[in-house]
Structures are given as structure tokens and as C-alpha cells.
Amino acid sequence: MKLKNLVSIIMTCHNGQRFLNEAVDSLIKQTHENWELIFYNNYSSDRSKNIILKYNDKRIRYFETDKILSLGDIRNRSILKVKGDYICFLDVDDLWENNKIEKQLSLFQSLKNLDVVSSNYRILSGKKFVDNKFKVEKKYSQKEIIVSYINGSPITSWLTLMIKKNSIKKLPYSFDKKLHISSDFDLIIRLSNFANFYFINSYLCTYRLHNKNESKNKKRELSELIYIFAKFKNNSNISRHFYHKLFLIKVKIKYYLFKFII
């Protein structure tokens, strides 16, 4: 029997022992206790497996791969394991405020027809916390979502998302297995064709900056964005307006290619 308001949290891990305890502890402390953690060990060679298995909590479900997979591939596998009606994503180096799940769930219940709820977040660099840029709390259109990516301050920051599982099911596929750094962006732009997005201007999460952040691999990120642009170029399901925004992204890609690579 499915429990009411069960929230599934996906955590993928490749050698994430350094901050893993802190990330999981921030989940354990949630005021909403009806959750499950889908922990997918992406062929780690450190103590990550030992750390997560020490938690004596039946809500934590452990899985592992026999080789290193892209984030798109392992997130695809993780989605197939979820039992809840809502899905969140917590990376091994990030943190949640205690009321993160509760606050987002209450919004889904009070505002009908929502598909995705995101929030503001803080950035942790060393021991210093920095507030992210202010955004207005409201529903956001596809145009505003894409422009926020272009401006480098996405409304739909990955660590903050809560998505209805049924909304993801409407897509032909959840994550593109060919993508790693940009698999989240690819999912969001496909959801934005039909989904209703709402942004909470509350600091519900903390993004940790450190020397092994995946997003620091700019060359791979840029090549993946170019792949995404090419993938949607001739897609009849993408609106003319949406394609125009992708064109702007392509212009910015060329700028960064010149700035960082050439």
C-alpha cells in the first residue's frame, strides 16, 4: 500500500565520502518524515558504501553499479526505483534546511496544477555562506526559466527541486544517458514545454563549492549544451519561442568557447 505524500529523494554517489554524512544527516532531520532515499553508488572506490550502510534507517534504499555511469544514465536507473509521488535530488555534497520537504509539499497542496517547485539557496564556500541572487516568488513561464539559465542564475536549481513523478512520466524519457553535467538542464527544458513551475523565495538548500564540483568541467558542459541544442533544433514538439531561446543559448556558448577554450 502506497503511503500518502511519500517523497523520493535521489542521491547518486561517486567517491563522495568527504561530505556524505552531512548531506544524509540534513535529510534525516527533515520535519516531513515520510520519505525514501534512493542511494545509487556509482562505482565508488572510497568509503561511501560503508558510510551509507551504517545508517540504521529502513527509508534508505541502497543500489550500486558495476562500472562508472554518466549522471544521465544513473539518474535514469534511479527514477525506476522510486515509490513516491514526488521526487527530489540531493547530491552528496549539498545540504537541506530541516523544513525543505514540508514547505514544498504544502505548496503543492495549496496551489493546484503545479508540476515543479524550486527554491532559493545559499552557497557554502569553505565556512562562508553567501545568499544567492534574489528572485520573485511566483509561477514562472518557459521564457523566464530559459532566460534564467542564460543569465547564469537558474530558477530551477537542481538541489532545490521537487517534481511530481507523474509529470516526469509524461516525457518520452526522463534523463538523456549521453549527458552528464547537463542532464538536469535537459530534463528541465523538456518539462518546461507543458509543466507549471513555482519558485519559493526561501533559502531551503545549501550548495557547497569545493575543488571537485562536477560543474567546474567547463569544456564538457559546453559540449553537452551544444549537443542539447542540436537535439532540439529539428524537434517539432518545441515551440518557435522556445527554439529562439535555445538560439540565445547557442550564442552564449560561442562566447564562452572563445573566452575559456580558444
Buried (B, 14 or more C-beta within 10 A) or exposed (E): EEEEBBBBBBBBBBBBBBBBBBBBEBBBEBEBEBBBBBBBBBBBEBBBBEBBEEBEEEBBBEBEBEEEBBBBBBBBBBBEBBEBBBBBBBBBBBBBBBBBBBBBBEBBEEEEEBBBBBBBBBEBEEEEEEEBEEBEEEEBEBEBBBBBBBEEEBBBBBBBBBBBBEBBEEBEEBBBBBBBBBBBBBBBBBBBBEBBBBBBEBBBBBBBBEEEEEEEEBEBBBBBBBBBBEBBEEEEEBEEEBBEBBEEBBEBBEEBBEEEEE
